[in-house]
Amino acid sequence: MNIGKLIRLNRIFSHPSGRLCSVAVDHFIGYGKLESGGGLASLPEALPRIAAGGPGAITMSKGTAMNCWAPFAGKIPLIIQSGCFTADDRVIEYVTTPEECVRLGADAIAVAIGIFGPNEGRFIKILMDAVAQAAAFDLPVIAHIYPRDCSGEKPKIVFDAEGILWATRVGIEAGVDVIKVGYTGDVKSFRQVVESSPVPVVAAGGPKAKDLREALTAMSGVVQAGAKGATIGRNVWGVPKTAEALRAFKSVILEGRSVDEALQAEGLTGEE
């Protein structure tokens, strides 16, 4: 591994545990509506709340970085999301280049793709092309890979162990530096995913959980399975006490504390 890529990865995985607890605000196309309340309806308001919790990195689109990131530039590692797709393949685009990411000061480029369905090959090529282009800049590539069930009228993202295993294999074969996949829901099957991969695996925070306790419990399972951490979205910025919720996730993911200990330390009930 060249020194430029190593420097960038070391910034992202800088915690002594070697794990990452990052936040994603790249929720753009495919979500259908702006989140209200404690969500992302106002990016200039959401980012300070997240930053106050001390994320290991934040993933966002290039436009968010250009328009909102200046107060945090150089203080928190930046990951730029380049993938742009919907679960039903209505949109399949690659919207940001590695060169643009480097110019924005990013530490990595993220590429979100869907697998299964009629356009799986196209998605895989998008990912592999990104790896080839990023190599010229020693820019790490973080693959966000989402298995889908395309059997029904409306395709949907799924989290079954077989699908997550295949998603991980796609990332390995594409030559990415980090693979982000959904949590399978139990430690045993996710450990199989992690152990199958020579590439670091981090978990996606998943859909909005019933409450904060449920989300933290899932991330505890991720750590027990041996993953290199997690990237969380709605289960952080969708909670009114955003900074406290993020610090609770950090306690579980980075420090290995129990869910109860993490909640108590931040004055949270878990019902948030």
N, C-alpha and C positions, 0 to 999 in steps of 0.2 A: 504494500500500500504506500503510495506516495505521501510525502510529508504534508502537503496541502490538505489532502482528504483527511489524514489522521488528525491534524489540528482542528478541523471543523467538527469531526465526530467527537473528539475529546471535549469540545465546548458543549456539545449537546448532551453527552453522557459524563458530565463533570462531577456528579455526586459520588462520594466515596463508595457507595454501594455498587456503583457501576450501572445502576438503573436510571430510568428516565421517568419523570412525571411531568408531562407537557399538556398544553391545552390547545384545542383547535377552534378557530373562529372562521374556518373556511366554508361555512354553511351558506352556500349561495344557490346556484341552480340545482334543482332536484328536490328542494325542500318546500317549495310552493308558496310559502308565506313568511313574513317576518315574525320572529318570536317577540312576544310582548312581555311586559313585566320585567323580570330579571334577566331577560334574554338579550338578543342581539339587535333589537329594533334600532338602537343608537350605538354604533360602534365607538364613537368618541367617549361615550359613557361606560361602555362595557370594558374596554381595554384597561383603564386604570383600576377597575375592580379586580380584574384578573391579575394584573401586574402586582397588586398589593399582596397577593398570596405567594409570590415568588415562584412562578412556573419554571421548569427546566428549559422550556422552549415554548414558542407559540407558532402555530401553523396558520397562515392566512393567504389570501389571494394577493396578487401584486398591487391591485388598486388599494386595498386596505393598507398595505405597507407604505405606498406612496402618499396616502392622504392622512393616515392616522398614527404612524409608527414613530415619528420624530422624537416624541418625549421619552421613548424607551430604547432608542437606537443605541446599540453597543452595550446595553445593560442586560438584555435577555436574548438568548439565541433565537434567530429568526429562520423559519422554514416557509418557503413559498410553495403553495399548492398550484400545480400546473394542469391537473386533470379536471375535466368538466364533462360530467355525464349524468344521465338519468337512468333509473333502474330499468325503464322500458326501452332504452336505446333511442329515445326521441332525440337526445343530444349525445354526441360522442365527439369530443374535441380535446385538443391539447393546446392550451392557451398561453403558456408562458415558457420561454426557452431557458436553458441553463445560463446563457450569457446574461439575460435580463436578471436572473436571480443573483448572479455575481455582482452585477452593477448595483443592485439594491442592498448588497451587503449580507445576503442570506448565507446561512451555514449549511443548508441542504435544499434540495428540490424534492417535493412530494409529488407523486403521480398516482392519482386515484383511478382505478379501472374496475370494471365488472367482469366476472367470469361466468361461464356457462351461457347458453343462448347462442343465437345465430352469428353474433359479432365477436365471439370470444377471440378468434384469431386476430381481428383488427385491434382489439384491446391489448393483446399480448405484444403485437408489433409496436404500438404506441409506447409501451413500457420499455421494450428493448431499444427502440430508437432514442428514448430519453437517456438511457444508460450510456449509449454510444456518444451522444452529444455532450453529456455531463463530464465524460472522461477527459475532454480537452481542458477542463477547468479544475480538475480534481474536486469536483463538487459531489458530495454524497447524494445518493438517490434513495429516498424512502418510499417504498411502494405501499399504497393503501389498496388492498385487494378484497373485493366483496363478492362472495359467491351469491348466485341468484337462483331462485326457483322460477323458471319460465314456463311451467306447465299450465298455469292458469291464464285467465284473461288478462290479468294485471301482474306482471313480473314483480317479485319482491326479493329483498335481500334476506339471506338465511344464515344461520349460525351452527348448522349441524357439523359434527366432527369431520365427516368425510369431505364436505365442501371446504372447510377451513384447512384441512390437510392439503387439498389440491391447490387452494389459493397460495399456501406457503410454498408448495413445489413450483408454482409459476414464478414466484419471486426469486427463488433459488436459481432456476433456469435462466431467468432474465439477467442475472448478475447484479442485482441491487445490493445496497449496503445495509438496509434495515427493512424488515417486513412488518407492516401493521395489519393485523387481521382481527376479526371479531372474536370475543371469548365464547367458547363452546358451551359454557354453562356449568362445567364440572372440572375439577382439578385433574382427574385421571386422563380424560381425553385431551385436555389442553396441554398437559405434560407431554403426551405423545406428539403433539404438534411441535412443541418447543424442541424436544429431543430429536425430531426428524430433521431439524434445520441447522446447517453450519453457519447460517446468517442470523444475526440477532433478531428475535421476534418480540414485538411489543403489541399490546392489546389495544383495540379500539374501545372507547368508553361505552359505546353502544347507544341504543335508543334511550329516551328519558325513562329512568327507573321509577318505580312506585314511590320511593322516597330515598333519602340520602343513605340510610342504613343499607338498603338493598344494593345500591350502587357501590358502596364501600365494601360490602361483603363479596361482591363479584371481583373487585380488584384485589382483595385478599387472596382469592382463589388463583388469580393470575400470578401473583408473586409466589404462592406455594408451588405452582406448576413450573417455576423456574424462568419465566419470561423476564425480559430486560426492562419491563416497565409498562407504561400505558400512556395513551393520549386521550384526553377526556374533553368532551364538548358540553352538551346540554346538561349533563349531571354536575357541571361546575357553574357555567354562566346562567343556567336555568334555575339556580338556587338563589334566593334573595341575599343570603350572606355568602357571597361569592368567594371572597378571600378566605374566610373561615373554612368553607367547604374544600377549597383547594388545599389548604394546609392540612386538613384531615386526610385527604387523598395522599398527600406527600408522606404523612406519618405512616400510613398503611403500606404504600408502595415502596418508599425509599428506606424507611426505618424498620419495617416489619412489625409495627405495633398492631394490637388488636383493634377491631372496629370500635369497641366500647372505649378503649383508651384514647383513640383518635378523636372521637366525638366529644368526650369529656374534656380533653385538653383545649378544645375550641369553643366550649360552651354550647354545643349543639345537642339536640335531642335525637337526631336520626330521622325525625319525621318531616324534616324540611323537604 
